Amino acid sequence: MTTRVVLAAACAAGLSASASFGAIIRYDASQGSLPTDQGFTYTGSMAGPLDTSGITLAHGPTTASDISAWEKQFPSGTMNFATSTWSATMNVRLTGSDFGTYSGTRRAGYHIFISDDAGRWIIAELGSSTIGLRNDAIGTGDPSVSAAMNAAFRTVTVEAGPTGAKLFLDGTLQATLPLGTGQTVRNHMLWGDGSNTTRVTLAEVREVTLVPAPGVGGLAAGTLALALRRRRR
């Protein structure tokens, strides 16, 4: 096997393993059960139609005036983004998911939110054709990138740590942003339609995880270094 093939295979294996290796919370739709059966708590004013008969959680439609999401509250001291990196990852396909400015604030139809013990926080906002990071209540000046989220399942990772927040799509870095501060909901994870100003027609979710360091970028670099060392022997 050539060095190029070894490195490509090792990197791909490392990135896929990062989604569930060492996870402290995980939702696996292939088990055929709801997130509430796998450690998450439902939050919101409407659940929207839900279907777990396949290998995905089919969620929606939701409305612009309601919230429909799942959350997990962790014990005090669980997460500290100043000293360690945490990665929240979702494998998802989104149809009709909003992304834009509504009443002066930027919001999307689907979200991944994480916060630590000191109130540092970050949100990944996910639309059908755009994704971005937000670290404040307004978000209009925060980074976003074009991304086709409706054609196929994509793996979105939001990483929070000492250097700030990073947004990855299928293992490739898309955006960075400093962490937000002053969050009162701490040691927390939330995913789903978390805004009452946006909606999603259909979210198909296969897996959601929260994983401590090394995160996507660090794991990929470590895997490549290991492959190089083995090749030299």
N, C-alpha and C positions, 0 to 999 in steps of 0.2 A: 504493500500500500504506500502511495507517495506521501510526502510530507504534507502537501496541500490537502489531500483527502483526509489524512489523519486530523489535521487542524480543523477542517470544516465539520467533520463528524463530531469531534470533541466539543466544539463550540455549540453546535446545534443541540447536543445532548445536555450540555450545561445549562443552556437557556431554558429548555423545556423542563428540566428538573427543578429550576429555581421557583417554579410556580407552586410547588407543594412541599419541597424538601424543608423540613424543620418548621412547617407552618404551625402557628399557635391557634389559628382558626381557619377552617376551610369549608367551603360549600362545594359539593360535588353533585351536579344535577343527574349524573348517570345512576345515582342510587335511587332515583325515582321518588324522592321526597322533597318537601319544601325546605327553604332555609330555616324556618322555625323548628324543624325537626333535627337540624344539624348545628344548633348552638347560637343561631341568630334570633333577634327579637324583631318582630314587625313593627314599623312605625308609619303613621300616616292616617289619612282620613278615608282612603279607599285602597283596596288591594288590587283592583283591576282583575280581569280574567287571568287565571293562572293555570298552566298545564305542565305537568311533570311526567306525562306518559311516554315521552321519548328520552333521548339522552341529554336534553336541554330543559331549562326552565323557560317556558314561553310566558312572557309577562307583558300585559297591555291589551288594549290601549289604556293609557292614563290620561287624565285631563289637566288643563293648565291651572286649575284652581285647587288641585289636590296634591298631596305628597303620598308617595307609595314606595317605601324603601325598607331595607333591613339593616339592623345595627348590632353592634356588640360592644358592651361596656366592660373594660378590663380593670382589674384591681389597681389601686394607686401605686405608682412606681413602676408599672409594667414597661412603659416606653419613655425613652429619653433621647430625642433627636439630636441633642447637643453632643452625645457621646457615642451613639450607635446609629446605624442605618436600618431602616425598615422599608419593606417593599409590599405594597398592596397590589395584587394582580387580578385582572378579570379577563376571561376568555368570552367574547361577546360579539353578537351581530345586532345592529340597531337599524330599524326601519322607522322612518318618520320621526326621528329624534331632533328636537329643536336645538338650535345654537344661535344666539344673537343677543341683542340689547333690548330689554323689555323694561319700560318705565325707568330708564336710566341706569339699569344694572345689567351686566352680562350674565346670562344663565344658559344652561343646556338641559336637554331632556333626561340625561342620565349622568350619574356622578359616582366618584369614589372619594371618600373623605377619610382622613386619618388625623389624629391629634395625640400629643404626648402629655406627660405628667405636668409640664410647665405651661401648657396652653399653646405650644407651637403647633401649627396646623397647615394643611394644604388640601386643596380639592382638585381632582382631575375632572374636567367637564367634557362630556362626550355627546356629540351630535352625530347625525348620520353621515355628514361630509366634513366635519371639523371637530378637532379636539383641542383642549387647552388646559393650562394651569391657572388657578386663581388663589390669591393669598389675602384678599380683602373683601369687603362687603360689596364693592362696586364691580371691579373686575374688567372694566372697559379697556384699561391699558395693559392688561396682562397678556402673556403670549398665547397664540393659537396657531394651529397649522391645519392645512387641508388634509383630510384623511377619509378614504372610502370605507366607512364602517358598515355599510349596508349590503355590500356585494358578497362578503365572506366573513367567516369568524376571524376576529383579530384579537391579539393578546395585548392588552393595555396594562402598563405597570406605572404606578406613581411611587417614587422613591423619596423618602425624607430622611435626612441625616445631617451631620455636622457641616457639610458644604451647601446645604439648602435642599431644594426639591428638584427632581428630574422626572420627565415624562418620557416613557419609552413606548414604542409601538412595534410589536413583533421583534423586540430585542434591540431596536434601533432608537437612539436618543433623538427626541423631537423638540424638547423645550426644557429650559431651566428657569427657576424663579426662587428668590429667597422665601423662607418659610414665613407664614403669617404668625402673628403673636396675639396674646390676650384672649385666646379661646376659653370660654367657660366650661364647655363640654370637653373633658380631658380623658386621656387614655381610651380613645374611642375610635371605632370604625363604622362607617355607614356607606351603603351602596344601593343604587336604585334611582328612582325618580325622586330626588331630594329637594325639588323646588316647586313652589305653588304658582310659578309664573310660566312654566314650560311643560311640555308633554312629550310622550313617546308613543308611537302607534304600536310597535312591537319590539321588545327586547328579548333576545334569545341568549341565555346565559348558560355556559357549560361548567365554569369553575370560577370561584373567587377564593383568594387566599391572602392572609397576612403573614409575612415571613420576616424574621429578623435578619440582620446582615448575613451575607455580603451584598445582596441586591443584584440586579441584573448586570450592571456594568462591571462590578467587582468580580462576579462569578465568571463572566465571560473571559475577563483578563486572566483570572487564575487558571481556568481550564486551558487556555492557550499556552500559558507558561508551562503547565504540567505536560502537555502534549509535546512541547519542544524539548523538555528535559528527557522524556522517554525516548524521543527520536535520536538524541545524541548518544544514548547508551549502546 
